[in-house]
Amino acid sequence: MNLAAQTPSIDWLAIAPVIALVIAALVIILLRSIVRHARWVYGASIGIGFAGLVAAALFLTCQWSEVSDSGPFLTLDDMVAIDGFAVFIGVIVLIAASLALLLSSKYLARQGIESRPEYVALLLLSAAGMLVMSTANDLIVVFVALETLSIPLYVMAAYDRRRARSLEAGMKYFVLGAFASAIFLYGIALVYGGTGTTSLSGIADFLASVTLLSEGTLIAGIMLLLVGLGFKIAAVPFHMWTPDVYDGSPTPVTAFMASATKAVGFAALIRILFTGLDLYRDDWRPAIWALAVLTLVVGSVVAIAQTDMKRMLAYSSISHAGYVLIGVEAGTREGLQSALVYLLVYAFMTVGSFAIVAVIGRRDDKHLIEDYRGLGRDRPVLASLLALFLLAQAGIPPTGGFIAKLGIFAAAADAHSYSLLIIGVVASVVGAVFYLRVILVMFAGADEESDIPAADHSRVDGPTTAVLALCAAFTIWFGVLPTIVLEFATKAQLIF
Amino acid sequence: MKLTDTYFLTFAAMLFTIGAVGFLVRRNVLVMFMCVELMLNAVNVTFVAFSKSLNDISGQAIVFFVLVVAAAEVAVGLAIIVAIFRRRRGGATADDIDLLRG
């Protein structure tokens, strides 16, 4: 009797980036548990972390050349899709993880956070989950990846254990994240019941070959999937956790969550909608339309009322999700590319902004916009950089934010979604108000005596300088010479 | 009476609804957490029921993935809850957690 199980063929290159990150994380945990309290463990774990990220980036490059040479492919029983789209999202994830690691390296010590090596391991494990999510071609893989990336993030949000606000942020993120996962999972179950499979290509094949008599189960499943992913990308009305969690978490964690989690949330959303449910386009487009409108309006309007810098940035990140949703709603190849480009540029802009917030932060952990008064006089370089990132987020040329928004609006016009186009343009004008307000506070208040207790204007450490330089360089470079990135995005297509 | 798949699916939907409503109305963090577990188990029942009616084994395999994920979530979630309530004496209600207002 032959008991050997039939295992699917495995293309190791397809999962090599994930393996690299997980090995790096395991080495850090082992090192920590063997040598315990040696001082050099943290430095070593940061080194190992970067080695893992670089290795993952190299494997992604190999995947890219493989995809360019012989086309996208499915592996592991069609559960993993390696295509240009996955590589593009993977690049965003690795960039965000590297920048977050750089930002954290000195920040953790400055805030007196203990058990720092484990933090690096958690960051790597979360990034590994994100890479899986960008390649997931099966709803169950999406679910497992979603949890693999979220569970370390819950811990990282609560990492500053001595601060009640950080614990509270972790708690809220955890409770609402678990709730959203359960809803997402019920959506998977209903889609499975409606189509008999969880594989996205399988769902597409099934829908193409069969005319469903009753679509109720499937449509309900699709809506629940949208709700679950809406939580992860912080789309209104599923955004309630965002300001609190972004506000309370340690700032480098916020930067990582805002940039990478949003990118992979959109990756899963786009793959499910475009690969699996392409035939149901007419059913999901109105839902995405409604999400986009709500997200743009609420994100932009509520941001104006904020007095706290971190909360303002949280609402602005909500409104950015709205712009990406415009690209998704277009449902075209151009819309998809513009969404990808927007996510990449947004990652740099938002990490740059939060890097400055991490420097300016007060000891009592409030980040009032008023604290930034006079920053233009005291710290002209920091203030100019923050102004650059905010102008880029507002979409003002010649920054990268302008090109990104332009791409989104052009895609919406091509797809004849004029209502969404108009709402998007109006929202970006409203958005300019709250970005410019911060810039005004920084520079216009320069003559007055700034004797606000506030602003413990601490020195900028080396790694943070590197992050700021990289983010600023990319934001300007992409604004002036966008061709290279746009070409990369043009080639980053989904497998169909 | 013959138990058709509809019974199992309806039972699971009711269980899921009880969990979701419980999550939204209860204030005790631990109870909210239990409600999420209830929702996950309702989904497991749904998967098994569909697996039986579709005559497809993968629905039952998925249940194991869900169980593992739920276990990992419980470990992290309870750790965060313990870390919070070590800082303050008294009960574990969501109303105590009020430093950040959405």
HADDOCK unambig.tbl for C-alpha pairs under 7 A between the chains (distance, minus, plus):
assign (segid A and resid 147 and name CA) (segid B and resid 69 and name CA) 6.96 0.50 0.50
assign (segid A and resid 151 and name CA) (segid B and resid 73 and name CA) 6.71 0.50 0.50
assign (segid A and resid 165 and name CA) (segid B and resid 99 and name CA) 6.42 0.50 0.50
assign (segid A and resid 167 and name CA) (segid B and resid 84 and name CA) 6.18 0.50 0.50
assign (segid A and resid 168 and name CA) (segid B and resid 97 and name CA) 6.43 0.50 0.50
assign (segid A and resid 171 and name CA) (segid B and resid 80 and name CA) 6.31 0.50 0.50
assign (segid A and resid 171 and name CA) (segid B and resid 81 and name CA) 6.99 0.50 0.50
assign (segid A and resid 174 and name CA) (segid B and resid 77 and name CA) 6.66 0.50 0.50
assign (segid A and resid 175 and name CA) (segid B and resid 33 and name CA) 6.96 0.50 0.50
assign (segid A and resid 178 and name CA) (segid B and resid 36 and name CA) 6.78 0.50 0.50
assign (segid A and resid 179 and name CA) (segid B and resid 36 and name CA) 5.87 0.50 0.50
assign (segid A and resid 182 and name CA) (segid B and resid 36 and name CA) 6.81 0.50 0.50
assign (segid A and resid 182 and name CA) (segid B and resid 39 and name CA) 6.18 0.50 0.50
assign (segid A and resid 182 and name CA) (segid B and resid 40 and name CA) 5.61 0.50 0.50
assign (segid A and resid 185 and name CA) (segid B and resid 43 and name CA) 6.88 0.50 0.50
assign (segid A and resid 186 and name CA) (segid B and resid 43 and name CA) 5.45 0.50 0.50
assign (segid A and resid 189 and name CA) (segid B and resid 43 and name CA) 6.66 0.50 0.50
assign (segid A and resid 189 and name CA) (segid B and resid 46 and name CA) 6.49 0.50 0.50
assign (segid A and resid 189 and name CA) (segid B and resid 47 and name CA) 5.69 0.50 0.50
assign (segid A and resid 193 and name CA) (segid B and resid 50 and name CA) 5.42 0.50 0.50
assign (segid A and resid 196 and name CA) (segid B and resid 54 and name CA) 6.48 0.50 0.50
assign (segid A and resid 240 and name CA) (segid B and resid 102 and name CA) 6.08 0.50 0.50
assign (segid A and resid 241 and name CA) (segid B and resid 102 and name CA) 6.79 0.50 0.50
assign (segid A and resid 243 and name CA) (segid B and resid 102 and name CA) 6.02 0.50 0.50
assign (segid A and resid 244 and name CA) (segid B and resid 100 and name CA) 5.44 0.50 0.50
assign (segid A and resid 244 and name CA) (segid B and resid 101 and name CA) 6.42 0.50 0.50
assign (segid A and resid 244 and name CA) (segid B and resid 102 and name CA) 5.55 0.50 0.50
